[in-house]
Amino acid sequence: MAVLPSASYSLTIRLQITNRPGMLGRVASAIGAAGGDIGAVDLVEPGREQILRDLTVKARDSEHGQEIVNRLRRVPGVRVVNVSDRTFLLHLGGKIEIQNKAPVRTRDDLSMAYTPGVARVCLAIRDDRERAFALTIKQNTVAVVTDGTAVLGLGDIGPEAALPVMEGKAMLFKEFAGVDAFPVCLATRDVDKIVETVKLIAPGFGGVNLEDIAAPRCFEIEKRLRKELEIPVFHDDQHGTAVVVLAALLNALRLVKKEVRKIRVVVTGVGAAGTATIRILQASGVRDIVGVDEFGIIHTKRAQEMDFNKRSVAASTNPRRLTGRLADAVKGADVFIGLSVPGILTVRDLRQMARDPIVFAMANPTPEIQPEEAGTHARVMATGRSDYANQINNVLCFPGFFRGLLDSRARTVNDEMKLAAARAIAACASRSELSEEYIIPSVFNKNVAPAVAREVARAAHATGAARRRRRRRLDSSSLS
């Protein structure tokens, strides 16, 4: 199925157009014939003979964008003056910056913010390290840590190339939850060095978000950091994905009137996200889960490509002891969750699933099966893309999740917090709103992050993971 034009491949094309009737129509026809999607049309400079216009056009990919430009160059009376890639323009000079919370305009300002007044604050923290949460940026900061080995759908591209993604993550933290996040891109793939580096920088942060670190190293890094740090460590590729998947599934099951404990689930892709998804589904009560990778169904007797992580998954899943390929796994399944590669699920597979199948095809940018292809064969369809209904996106989880961790000054992350976050996200789509096209709230729903934060903080207090007393407010008279 054809990929639709997207804002991520949008261009601003400046055209000099001969000023006579019908010329703008010819331009629009040329773009339409090339498969482009026209957005804004702006008049830059009018003239008797020539008119200068900027057109915003969405394309499917970079090659398609060039095809649209070439088509415009062949239109008589039209000259392409300039082409700007809007995505690159957005990233020009980076996407984030540091701003002061208090002005430094006078000698008094300087003496309190810096020397000599700052010394008193330093000594107060020396005497009680916990006061760093109240008296420094630590109370609201998260380190977004990566080694650049498993970036989005790009794979191992290195720490410098990963930086734009980490900047984007920091933007979302700030936009949706007011959290100050900083990209930390490490030029090493050595587990010991990554763990040691994060430990060394930890005093300046209230939490650590691990991002785009390849499996299986990511499991060991997270495990060791959780054990050795007194601030929460959260691998978003694992747990953020798992939380949002569970939220979407809870609402989808309400639609099809099926119970969590009675469903059969197939998960393709048993890497970081797939494993965490399996674990959270088990914690929520799902009993029958089958994992599938490129070599087939995961089971205890399989010898091919079974690392420690897959052996662990095999030991706790596949209660009917299925063997074979994906097609064998999906027969009679109620739910398909794809965290793998494009195009591996077929319509024939869907026809073999149980009544009212739920399909979450989250491979990006091309899902395991396109929604257009799945059609009516899937009762509920979701992807990781923003241009289809039911986008399963981690941004529904991590900003509010860390807001709750920071607000409660949590020491760690536990399963109760993840389950609470999933239920909070699901509840933001009310029962009256639920439909096949709406099982998960929009990423722009302003109620999501506060709801997640509230429930995560509540779970932190209930499980004894919180440092901060419940409902305590920090104000000008409270400095501890």
N, C-alpha and C positions, 0 to 999 in steps of 0.2 A: 504494500500500500504506500502511496506517495506521502512524504512528510510535508506538512503544511508550512507555509511561510511563518517566520517567527521574528519577534522584536530583537532577538539575540543576533540576528543577521540582517539588521536594518541599515539602510544607507540614506544619507541626505545627498541628493544629486542636484547640483546647480546647473540649470539649463538656460541657454540664451535661445529664445524662441522668436521666430519671425512674427511680427504683430499683424496677423490677419485672421479672420474668422475660421474656426475649425482646427487651429493648430494645437490647442490644448487637448482637444479630443483625440488628435492623432497620437500625441504623446501618451495619453492614458491608454489608448488602444494598443500601442506598442508594449507598454508595461504589462497590460493584461494578457496579451498574446504570449509573452515570455513567462507568464505564471507568477508575476509579482503582485503584491498586495499594497495598494496606494494608501498612505495615511494622510498626513498634512500636505497641503499645497499652499505655499506662501509666496506672495509677491515681494520680490526684493527691490526691483527697480523698474518702473514703467518707462516706456519710450515710444516715439512715433514709429520707428522702424523695427526695433527689437525690444523684447520684454525679458527681464531676468527673473526666473522663478526657482525656488527651492522645493523639491519634492521629496517627501519621506516615503521610502519604499521598503517593505519587508520581503526578504528572500528566504529560501529553504536552507541554503548554506553559502559558503564563500564563492564557489563556482557558479551557483545560480545567480548570485549578485552580479558577478562579472558578465554573465550572459544577458542580464537585463540592461546593463550599461552598454554593451555592444549593440543590442537591439536599438537603443535610443540613438546611438551614433549613426545608424543607417536611416533615420527618419529625415527626409528633406526639410530644410528650414530650421533644423535644431542642431545646436552645438553643445556638447557636454563641456562645461567650464571646469567643474570640480566634482569629485566624489569623496565623501567623508563617511567612514565607518562609524556609526553612532556608538557602538559598543567600545571601540578603541578610544573614542573621544571621552567617554564616561570614565575610563581608567587613566586618562592622561594625568600624570603627576601623582597618581595614587588616589584612593577613594576615602581615606580617613585622615584625621589630623588631631592634635592635642589642643585643647582650649583651657584657659585658666578659669577657675570657678570664682576667684576673687581678684579684683583689680590691684595692680601695684602702681599707684600714682603719686604717693607721697613718701616721705622718709618714715613716717609711722607705719605705713603699709609694708615697706621693705623690712623694717626692723622686726615686725611680727611674723611675716611670711618667711623671712630668711634670718640671717644673723642680726642681732644676737638672740632674738626671741625664740627662734626655732630650737635652740639648745635645751630650753626647759622641757619642750615636748619630747625631744630625743631621750632625755634622762627619765622622763615619766614612762616611756616605752621600755627603756632598759630595765627599769624596776619591775615592770609588769608587761610582758610581751603581748598579752591579750589586748592591751590598749591600742595596739597598732590597728585593730579593726575599727576602733572609734575615731582615731586621730590621724589616719592616713587613708590614701586611696585604696588600700588593701580591702576595705569593706565592700568595694564595688568593682573589683577588677578580676578578670579572667585571662589566663594565658591560653591562647589558641596555638597548640603545639603540633608541628608536623615535621616529617622528614621528606615529604614530597614523593613518596613511593606508591601511593594508591589514590591519585587525585581524580575525583569525579569519575568520568568515563575515560580519562586520559591515561591512567596508569602511572608508571614510574617516570616522572618528568623532572624530578629534582626540586630542591628547596626554593631556588629563585623563581622557577616557573610556577610553583605552588603559591607564591605570595599573593597574587591577585585573588585567589580563592579565599585565603585566610583574611585578607582585607574585607572581602565581601561578607565573610562570617562576622567579623567585628562590626560591620555596618548593621547587620541584622540584630545582633545583641543590643546595640544602642537604640536602634529604631523601635524595636518591639518591647524591650524591657528596661531600657535605661542603664544597661550594664556596660562598663568600659572594658572592652576586650582588646588585646594586643596580639598581633601576629608574631609567633616565634618559630621561624623556619630554621631547622637545624641541618648543618652540612655533615651529617653522619647517619649511617644506618645501623650502627652498632648499638645493640640493646643496652649494654652497660653504660655507654656514653650518653645515650638519650636519657636514661633513668637518672644518672648522676647530674646531668645538666639541668633537668627539670627540678630536681631536689635543690640545686644550688640557687636557682632563681625563685623558688617558691616563696621566700619571705615577702616578696612584693605583691603577692596575689592571694585572692580569697578562694580561687578555684582554678582547676586545670581542665581544659577541653582538648582532648586528643583528637586529631583530625587527619584523615587521609594517610594513615600508616598501614602498610600492607600486612595482611595475615600471613603466617601466624604470629609474627613479632608483636603485633598490636596487643594480643592477648597477654603475653608475658609482661610487656611494658605497663599495661594498665594494672595488672595484678600486683606487680612490685611497687608501683607508685602508690596504689591504694594502701598497701601495707606500711610503706615507709613515710608517707606524708600525713599531716594532720589537717589537710584541707581536702575537699572533695575532688575526685578525679573521675571524669565522665568521657567515655569514647563515643562521640556522637554518631559516627558511622555505624556503630553497633546499637547503642541503646536509644538514641534519638529515633532512628528508623524503626526499631522494635516498638517503641511507645506509640508512634503514630499509626503503625500498622494495626496494633491492637485496638486503638481508638476507632479506626475505620471499621475493623471487623466487628466490634461490639455493636455498632449501629447497623451494619449490613445484616447481622444476624437478627436484629430486631425486625428488620424489614421482611426477611424471608421466614421469620418465626421458627428459628432453629436454636437449640441450646448448645452452649459452649462445650459441655461435657459429652455431647453426643455426636459432634461433627468429626469428619475426617479431613485433614489438612495436608496438602502437599506443598513443600517449600523447595524451590529450585535455587541453587547457589548456596553452598554451605561454607561461606567465608565469614567475615566479621559480622555483617548485617544479618545474614541468614541464621547463623548460630544464635545471635542475641534474640532474634525474632522467635526462634524455636523455644528458647528458654522462657521468654516472657509469656508465650502462649501456654506453655506448661504451667507456669505460675498462676495463670488466670483460670486454669481448669481444663484446658484442652488435653485429651488423653491419647488421641490417635493422630500422630504426626509422622509423615514420611519425608525424609530429606533426599534430594536428588542432586547430583553434580554431573559433570560432563561424562563421567564414566558409568553413570546409572544410579540406581537406588542405593542409598547408604544402609548397610546392614552389618551385623556383627561377624558374619562369615566372610565378608568381602575382604580380599587382600590387596587389590589394586588401589594405589594412591590413597591410602588411609593413614593420615598423620594423626597426631595426638588429639587434635580438635575433632576430627571426623570420627575417631574411635569413641570419643566421649559422647558425641551426638548419637552414634549407633547404639550405644549402651542404654540410652534412655528413650529411644523412639522406635517406630516401626513395630508396634506390638503384634501385627499379623504376619511379621517376618516376610514381607514382600521382597522379591528380587526382580531384576530386569531393568527396563528403561523407563523414561518419563511416561510413555503411553500406558505402561502397566501400572504405574503409581496413581495416575489420575482416574482410573476406572472406579466409579462409585464415590469419588471424592466430592465433598461439599465445597471446598475452598482450594483455590490455587493461589500461591503467593510466589511471585517471581522476583528474585533478586540476582539475576544471572545475566543472560545475553539475549540479544534480539532474535525474534522469530522462531523460538523453539516450540511454542505451543500452537497447535493447529485446531481448526474448526472440528475436525474429526475427534480430537482429544476432548473438546468441550462437549460434544455429543455423548461421550462416554461417562461424563460426570453425573453426579446425583441431581435430583430435582433442584431447580433454582440455583444454579452454580454461581459462586462468588469468585471473581477473577481480579486479583491485584497484580498487574503486569508492570513492574517498576524499573525494568532496565532502561537506562537513559543513554542517548536521547530516543532510541527506538525500542519500544517495549517488546516483551516476549510474544505478544500478539497485538496487532493494532485494534483499537476499539471499533473501527469501521468493519474490520474483518470478523471480529467476534460477534458483532451485531446483536441479534435477539437470542443468540445461543447462550449468552451470559446474562443472568438476571441482574447482577450488580457488577459493574466494571470500573476499575480505578487504575490510574497510572501515576508515574512521578512527574508528569508534564503539566504545565500550567495552561496549555491550550485545549485540554479536555476536562470534562467534569470529573470531580472526585480526585483532586491532586493530593497524593500522599507525600507530604513535604516535611522534612525535619524542622523547618522553621516554626512549625506549630508546637514543637516541644522545647528545643534547647534554650531560647531566650527566657521563657517563663520558668523552666526547670532551674536554671542557674539563678534567676531572681529569687526563687524560693530557697535555694541552697545558701545564697548570700544573706538573705534576710534572717534566716534562722541560724546563720554561722555554723552550718553543718560541718561535721568532721569527715563524713564519708557519704557515699551514695549506696542505697540498698534497694532491694526489690520492691519493698512497700512504697517507696517514693515513685518508682517507675509505674507501678500499677495505679497509684493515685493520679499521676500525670495523665495516663491514658484515659482513665475514667473522666477526668476533668475536661479533656479535649472532646471526648465523645459527647459529654453533656452540653457543650456549647452549640451543638446541633440538636435543637429540641425535637421531641417526638412528633410534634405537629409539622415540623419542617422536613422531616426525613422523607426521602424518595430515592429511587434508583439513581437519580442524577445528583443527589445531595446526601452523602453519608458522612461527610467530614467538613468542618467549618473552613471558610476561606482563610488563607494565610494573612489576609488584611482585616480579619475580624478582631477588633480591639479588645474583645472580652477574653480571648484565649489566654494570652500571656498572664494576665492577673489571676485567672482561674487556676492555671497550672501552678503558678507561684504559691498561691494560697494553699493548695492541696499538698504540694511538695513540702512546704514548711510545716504543715500540720503533721504529715507523715514523719518528718524529721524529729519533731517534738515527741510524737507517739512512740517512736522507736529508740529514743534516747540518743539520737545522733546530733541533736542541736546543742550548740553552746549557749545560745541566747535564750533567755527566758521568754515564754510565750506572751505575746501582746505588749511586750515592752517597747516603748518608743524612745528614740534617741532625740533629744532636743538640746537647746543651748545650756541647760542646767545639768545635763547628764554627760559626763566625759569619760566614763569608764566602759 
